[in-house]
Amino acid sequence: MSDEIAGTCACGAVRFTSQAEPLIQLFCHCRDCQQATGAAFARTAFFRLKASHITGALAARPFVAASGSKTTREACAACGTLMFDRSERFPALVGVMAERLSRPFVFRPSCHVWVRSQRQDTVISDGLPQHAEDFTG
């Protein structure tokens, strides 16, 4: 893998780079992730902010997550591509939607979270740990 992990929105106006590997990668099945991505779950990689660089105009949508934490979704202000997830519970981290990251990055999730909200048509058969809520649920 190269020294830098990079990603961009669909139009290229927002860019993300990190000098370090993500701390954790996971599948999130919460209702907000389902709604935000239009999919059964979100694939998110969490990076340390201090090792990351973000450029471009972002549109922020704050909300209270199922965990009770104040959270913000950030999308490109120009094209609307969902890029980032930030939570008050983890102020030193930024979650990046894995599909926005470019090769040589490879999504390697360690678990599924919020499976109590998993869609009925979703089958989890990958053998990864499953948490009813977050890591402690």
DOGU-544638 format. One line per 4 residues: their letters; for each residue x, y, z of N, C-alpha, C, CB. Coordinates in nm, 2 decimals, m for minus. Glycine has a CB too. Layout:
<milos>
a	X Y Z X Y Z X Y Z X Y Z | ...
</milos>
This chain:
<milos>
msde	0.08 m0.12 0.00 0.00 0.00 0.00 0.09 0.12 0.00 m0.09 0.00 0.12 | 0.04 0.23 m0.07 0.12 0.35 m0.07 0.11 0.42 0.07 0.06 0.45 m0.18 | 0.19 0.53 0.08 0.20 0.59 0.21 0.07 0.67 0.25 0.31 0.69 0.22 | m0.02 0.70 0.15 m0.13 0.78 0.17 m0.26 0.71 0.12 m0.11 0.92 0.10
iagt	m0.36 0.72 0.20 m0.50 0.68 0.16 m0.57 0.80 0.12 m0.57 0.60 0.28 | m0.64 0.79 0.01 m0.71 0.91 m0.05 m0.85 0.87 m0.09 m0.63 0.96 m0.17 | m0.94 0.97 m0.09 m1.07 0.96 m0.14 m1.13 1.09 m0.19 m1.16 0.90 m0.03 | m1.24 1.08 m0.26 m1.30 1.20 m0.32 m1.45 1.18 m0.34 m1.23 1.24 m0.45
cacg	m1.52 1.29 m0.34 m1.66 1.28 m0.38 m1.68 1.26 m0.53 m1.73 1.42 m0.33 | m1.80 1.25 m0.57 m1.82 1.22 m0.71 m1.77 1.32 m0.81 m1.97 1.20 m0.73 | m1.78 1.45 m0.77 m1.74 1.56 m0.86 m1.59 1.60 m0.84 m1.83 1.68 m0.84 | m1.53 1.55 m0.73 m1.39 1.59 m0.70 m1.37 1.71 m0.62 m1.32 1.60 m0.83
avrf	m1.47 1.78 m0.58 m1.46 1.90 m0.50 m1.41 1.88 m0.36 m1.59 1.98 m0.50 | m1.45 1.77 m0.30 m1.41 1.73 m0.17 m1.30 1.62 m0.17 m1.53 1.69 m0.08 | m1.19 1.64 m0.10 m1.09 1.54 m0.10 m1.05 1.50 0.04 m0.96 1.59 m0.18 | m1.02 1.38 0.06 m0.97 1.33 0.19 m0.84 1.26 0.17 m1.08 1.23 0.26
tsqa	m0.75 1.28 0.26 m0.62 1.20 0.26 m0.59 1.17 0.40 m0.51 1.28 0.19 | m0.52 1.06 0.42 m0.47 1.02 0.55 m0.33 0.96 0.54 m0.57 0.92 0.62 | m0.25 0.99 0.63 m0.11 0.93 0.63 m0.11 0.80 0.71 m0.02 1.03 0.69 | m0.22 0.76 0.77 m0.23 0.64 0.85 m0.34 0.55 0.81 m0.23 0.68 1.00
epli	m0.33 0.43 0.84 m0.44 0.33 0.82 m0.56 0.37 0.91 m0.39 0.18 0.85 | m0.68 0.33 0.88 m0.79 0.35 0.97 m0.78 0.27 1.10 m0.93 0.31 0.90 | m0.83 0.32 1.21 m0.83 0.25 1.33 m0.93 0.14 1.34 m0.86 0.35 1.45 | m1.04 0.16 1.27 m1.14 0.05 1.27 m1.22 0.07 1.14 m1.23 0.05 1.40
qlfc	m1.27 m0.04 1.09 m1.36 m0.05 0.98 m1.47 m0.14 1.01 m1.28 m0.10 0.84 | m1.60 m0.09 0.98 m1.71 m0.17 1.02 m1.83 m0.15 0.93 m1.75 m0.13 1.16 | m1.93 m0.24 0.95 m2.06 m0.23 0.88 m2.15 m0.17 0.99 m2.11 m0.37 0.83 | m2.23 m0.07 0.96 m2.33 m0.01 1.05 m2.46 m0.03 0.99 m2.30 0.14 1.09
hcrd	m2.55 m0.10 1.07 m2.69 m0.13 1.03 m2.79 m0.03 1.09 m2.72 m0.27 1.06 | m2.75 0.08 1.15 m2.85 0.16 1.22 m2.94 0.23 1.11 m2.78 0.27 1.30 | m3.06 0.27 1.16 m3.16 0.33 1.07 m3.10 0.45 1.00 m3.28 0.36 1.14 | m3.02 0.53 1.07 m2.97 0.65 1.00 m2.87 0.62 0.89 m2.90 0.74 1.11
cqqa	m2.79 0.52 0.91 m2.70 0.48 0.81 m2.77 0.42 0.69 m2.60 0.37 0.86 | m2.88 0.35 0.72 m2.96 0.30 0.61 m3.02 0.41 0.53 m3.07 0.21 0.66 | m3.07 0.51 0.60 m3.14 0.62 0.53 m3.03 0.71 0.46 m3.21 0.71 0.63 | m2.92 0.73 0.52 m2.82 0.82 0.46 m2.75 0.76 0.34 m2.71 0.85 0.56
tgaa	m2.73 0.63 0.34 m2.67 0.56 0.22 m2.76 0.50 0.12 m2.58 0.45 0.27 | m2.89 0.49 0.16 m2.99 0.42 0.07 m2.96 0.27 0.05 m2.98 0.49 m0.07 | m2.88 0.22 0.15 m2.84 0.08 0.14 m2.88 0.01 0.27 m2.69 0.06 0.11 | m2.86 m0.12 0.28 m2.89 m0.19 0.40 m2.80 m0.16 0.52 m2.88 m0.34 0.37
fart	m2.68 m0.10 0.49 m2.58 m0.07 0.59 m2.48 0.02 0.53 m2.51 m0.20 0.65 | m2.41 0.09 0.62 m2.29 0.18 0.58 m2.16 0.10 0.60 m2.29 0.31 0.65 | m2.07 0.12 0.51 m1.94 0.07 0.52 m1.85 0.19 0.55 m1.89 m0.01 0.39 | m1.80 0.19 0.68 m1.73 0.31 0.73 m1.59 0.27 0.78 m1.81 0.38 0.83
affr	m1.49 0.36 0.74 m1.36 0.34 0.79 m1.33 0.47 0.88 m1.25 0.33 0.68 | m1.28 0.45 1.00 m1.26 0.56 1.09 m1.11 0.58 1.11 m1.32 0.53 1.23 | m1.07 0.71 1.08 m0.93 0.76 1.08 m0.91 0.86 1.19 m0.90 0.81 0.94 | m0.79 0.87 1.24 m0.75 0.97 1.33 m0.75 1.11 1.26 m0.61 0.95 1.40
lkas	m0.82 1.21 1.31 m0.82 1.34 1.25 m0.68 1.40 1.23 m0.91 1.43 1.33 | m0.60 1.38 1.33 m0.46 1.44 1.33 m0.38 1.38 1.22 m0.39 1.42 1.46 | m0.41 1.27 1.16 m0.34 1.21 1.05 m0.41 1.23 0.92 m0.31 1.06 1.08 | m0.52 1.30 0.92 m0.61 1.32 0.80 m0.61 1.46 0.76 m0.75 1.27 0.83
hitg	m0.64 1.48 0.63 m0.66 1.61 0.57 m0.78 1.61 0.48 m0.53 1.66 0.49 | m0.87 1.71 0.51 m0.99 1.72 0.43 m1.00 1.86 0.36 m1.12 1.70 0.52 | m1.03 1.86 0.23 m1.04 1.99 0.16 m1.18 1.99 0.09 m0.92 2.02 0.06 | m1.23 2.11 0.07 m1.35 2.13 m0.01 m1.47 2.17 0.08 m1.39 2.00 m0.08
alaa	m1.57 2.22 0.02 m1.69 2.27 0.09 m1.78 2.15 0.13 m1.76 2.38 0.01 | m1.82 2.15 0.25 m1.91 2.04 0.30 m2.04 2.10 0.35 m1.84 1.96 0.41 | m2.14 2.02 0.33 m2.28 2.05 0.38 m2.29 1.95 0.50 m2.39 2.03 0.27 | m2.33 2.01 0.62 m2.34 1.93 0.74 m2.48 1.90 0.78 m2.26 1.99 0.85
rpfv	m2.51 1.78 0.82 m2.64 1.75 0.87 m2.63 1.69 1.01 m2.72 1.65 0.78 | m2.65 1.77 1.11 m2.64 1.72 1.25 m2.76 1.65 1.29 m2.61 1.84 1.35 | m2.75 1.55 1.38 m2.86 1.47 1.43 m2.81 1.40 1.55 m2.91 1.37 1.32 | m2.91 1.34 1.63 m2.88 1.26 1.74 m2.89 1.12 1.70 m2.97 1.30 1.87
aasg	m2.78 1.05 1.71 m2.77 0.91 1.67 m2.85 0.82 1.77 m2.63 0.86 1.66 | m2.88 0.70 1.73 m2.95 0.60 1.81 m2.87 0.58 1.95 m2.96 0.47 1.74 | m2.74 0.60 1.95 m2.66 0.59 2.07 m2.69 0.70 2.17 m2.52 0.58 2.04 | m2.75 0.81 2.12 m2.78 0.93 2.20 m2.67 1.04 2.18 m2.78 0.90 2.34
sktt	m2.57 1.01 2.10 m2.46 1.10 2.07 m2.50 1.20 1.96 m2.33 1.03 2.03 | m2.45 1.32 1.98 m2.46 1.42 1.87 m2.37 1.38 1.76 m2.44 1.57 1.92 | m2.42 1.37 1.64 m2.34 1.32 1.53 m2.37 1.41 1.41 m2.38 1.17 1.49 | m2.27 1.42 1.32 m2.29 1.50 1.20 m2.25 1.42 1.08 m2.20 1.63 1.21
reac	m2.33 1.42 0.98 m2.30 1.36 0.84 m2.26 1.48 0.76 m2.42 1.28 0.78 | m2.15 1.46 0.68 m2.10 1.56 0.59 m2.10 1.51 0.45 m1.96 1.61 0.64 | m2.15 1.59 0.36 m2.15 1.56 0.22 m2.09 1.68 0.14 m2.30 1.53 0.17 | m2.05 1.65 0.02 m2.00 1.75 m0.07 m2.11 1.86 m0.09 m1.95 1.69 m0.20
aacg	m2.08 1.98 m0.07 m2.17 2.09 m0.09 m2.21 2.11 m0.24 m2.12 2.22 m0.04 | m2.12 2.06 m0.33 m2.15 2.08 m0.47 m2.23 1.96 m0.53 m2.02 2.09 m0.55 | m2.19 1.84 m0.50 m2.26 1.72 m0.57 m2.35 1.64 m0.47 m2.16 1.63 m0.63 | m2.33 1.66 m0.34 m2.42 1.59 m0.24 m2.37 1.45 m0.20 m2.55 1.58 m0.29
tlmf	m2.25 1.41 m0.25 m2.20 1.28 m0.21 m2.17 1.27 m0.06 m2.07 1.25 m0.29 | m2.23 1.18 0.00 m2.20 1.15 0.14 m2.05 1.11 0.16 m2.30 1.05 0.20 | m1.98 1.18 0.25 m1.84 1.16 0.27 m1.80 1.12 0.41 m1.76 1.28 0.23 | m1.85 1.19 0.51 m1.80 1.18 0.65 m1.91 1.16 0.75 m1.71 1.29 0.68
drse	m1.87 1.10 0.86 m1.95 1.09 0.98 m1.86 1.12 1.10 m2.01 0.94 0.99 | m1.91 1.22 1.18 m1.84 1.26 1.30 m1.93 1.25 1.42 m1.78 1.40 1.28 | m1.88 1.20 1.53 m1.96 1.18 1.65 m1.89 1.25 1.77 m1.98 1.03 1.68 | m1.97 1.31 1.86 m1.91 1.37 1.98 m1.85 1.26 2.07 m2.02 1.44 2.06
rfpa	m1.89 1.13 2.05 m1.83 1.02 2.13 m1.69 1.00 2.09 m1.91 0.90 2.11 | m1.65 1.03 1.97 m1.52 1.00 1.92 m1.46 1.13 1.85 m1.52 0.88 1.82 | m1.44 1.24 1.93 m1.40 1.36 1.86 m1.27 1.36 1.79 m1.40 1.47 1.97 | m1.18 1.27 1.82 m1.05 1.26 1.75 m1.06 1.18 1.62 m0.95 1.21 1.84
lvgv	m1.18 1.13 1.58 m1.19 1.04 1.47 m1.28 1.10 1.36 m1.24 0.90 1.51 | m1.26 1.06 1.24 m1.36 1.09 1.13 m1.39 0.96 1.06 m1.30 1.20 1.03 | m1.52 0.94 1.04 m1.56 0.82 0.97 m1.57 0.86 0.82 m1.69 0.77 1.02 | m1.51 0.78 0.74 m1.52 0.80 0.59 m1.60 0.69 0.53 m1.37 0.81 0.53
maer	m1.69 0.72 0.44 m1.77 0.62 0.37 m1.67 0.54 0.28 m1.88 0.68 0.28 | m1.65 0.42 0.31 m1.55 0.34 0.24 m1.55 0.34 0.09 m1.56 0.19 0.29 | m1.67 0.35 0.03 m1.68 0.35 m0.11 m1.62 0.48 m0.17 m1.82 0.34 m0.16 | m1.59 0.58 m0.09 m1.53 0.70 m0.14 m1.38 0.69 m0.14 m1.57 0.82 m0.06
lsrp	m1.32 0.59 m0.08 m1.18 0.57 m0.08 m1.13 0.49 m0.20 m1.13 0.50 0.06 | m1.01 0.54 m0.25 m0.96 0.48 m0.37 m0.86 0.37 m0.34 m0.89 0.59 m0.46 | m0.84 0.28 m0.44 m0.74 0.18 m0.43 m0.61 0.25 m0.42 m0.74 0.08 m0.55 | m0.51 0.20 m0.34 m0.50 0.06 m0.30 m0.57 0.03 m0.17 m0.36 0.03 m0.28
fvfr	m0.66 0.13 m0.12 m0.73 0.10 0.00 m0.83 m0.02 m0.02 m0.81 0.22 0.05 | m0.83 m0.11 0.08 m0.92 m0.22 0.07 m1.00 m0.22 0.20 m0.84 m0.36 0.05 | m1.13 m0.23 0.19 m1.22 m0.23 0.31 m1.21 m0.37 0.37 m1.37 m0.20 0.27 | m1.17 m0.36 0.50 m1.15 m0.48 0.58 m1.22 m0.47 0.71 m1.00 m0.52 0.61
psch	m1.35 m0.49 0.71 m1.43 m0.46 0.83 m1.40 m0.56 0.94 m1.58 m0.47 0.80 | m1.41 m0.52 1.07 m1.39 m0.60 1.18 m1.52 m0.65 1.25 m1.30 m0.53 1.28 | m1.63 m0.59 1.22 m1.75 m0.62 1.29 m1.87 m0.56 1.22 m1.75 m0.58 1.43 | m1.99 m0.59 1.27 m2.12 m0.53 1.24 m2.17 m0.47 1.36 m2.22 m0.63 1.18
vwvr	m2.22 m0.34 1.35 m2.28 m0.27 1.47 m2.43 m0.24 1.44 m2.20 m0.15 1.51 | m2.50 m0.22 1.54 m2.64 m0.19 1.54 m2.72 m0.29 1.46 m2.66 m0.05 1.47 | m2.69 m0.42 1.48 m2.76 m0.52 1.40 m2.91 m0.54 1.45 m2.69 m0.66 1.42 | m2.94 m0.48 1.57 m3.08 m0.48 1.61 m3.17 m0.41 1.51 m3.10 m0.43 1.75
sqrq	m3.11 m0.32 1.43 m3.18 m0.24 1.33 m3.16 m0.30 1.19 m3.14 m0.09 1.34 | m3.10 m0.41 1.18 m3.07 m0.47 1.05 m3.20 m0.49 0.98 m2.99 m0.60 1.07 | m3.20 m0.46 0.85 m3.31 m0.48 0.76 m3.35 m0.63 0.75 m3.29 m0.43 0.62 | m3.47 m0.66 0.75 m3.52 m0.80 0.74 m3.46 m0.88 0.62 m3.67 m0.81 0.74
dtvi	m3.44 m0.81 0.51 m3.38 m0.87 0.39 m3.23 m0.89 0.39 m3.43 m0.80 0.27 | m3.17 m0.85 0.50 m3.02 m0.85 0.51 m2.98 m0.98 0.58 m2.96 m0.73 0.57 | m2.90 m1.06 0.52 m2.84 m1.18 0.58 m2.69 m1.15 0.61 m2.86 m1.31 0.49 | m2.65 m1.17 0.73 m2.51 m1.15 0.77 m2.45 m1.29 0.78 m2.49 m1.07 0.90
sdgl	m2.36 m1.33 0.68 m2.30 m1.46 0.68 m2.15 m1.46 0.67 m2.36 m1.54 0.57 | m2.09 m1.34 0.70 m1.94 m1.33 0.69 m1.86 m1.38 0.81 m1.91 m1.19 0.66 | m1.93 m1.42 0.92 m1.86 m1.47 1.04 m1.80 m1.36 1.12 m1.76 m1.56 1.00 | m1.82 m1.23 1.09 m1.76 m1.12 1.17 m1.85 m1.11 1.30 m1.76 m0.99 1.09
pqha	m1.79 m1.06 1.41 m1.86 m1.03 1.53 m1.98 m0.93 1.50 m1.77 m0.97 1.64 | m2.09 m0.96 1.57 m2.21 m0.87 1.56 m2.25 m0.81 1.69 m2.33 m0.95 1.50 | m2.27 m0.69 1.69 m2.31 m0.61 1.81 m2.45 m0.56 1.80 m2.21 m0.50 1.85 | m2.54 m0.59 1.89 m2.68 m0.54 1.89 m2.68 m0.39 1.87 m2.76 m0.58 2.01
edft	m2.60 m0.32 1.94 m2.59 m0.17 1.92 m2.45 m0.14 1.89 m2.63 m0.10 2.06 | m2.38 m0.06 1.97 m2.24 m0.03 1.94 m2.15 m0.14 1.99 m2.19 0.11 1.99 | m2.02 m0.12 2.01 m1.93 m0.22 2.05 m1.96 m0.28 2.19 m1.79 m0.17 2.06 | m2.04 m0.21 2.27 m2.07 m0.26 2.40 m2.21 m0.32 2.41 m2.05 m0.15 2.50
g	m2.29 m0.30 2.30 m2.43 m0.34 2.30 m2.46 m0.49 2.28 m2.51 m0.26 2.21
</milos>
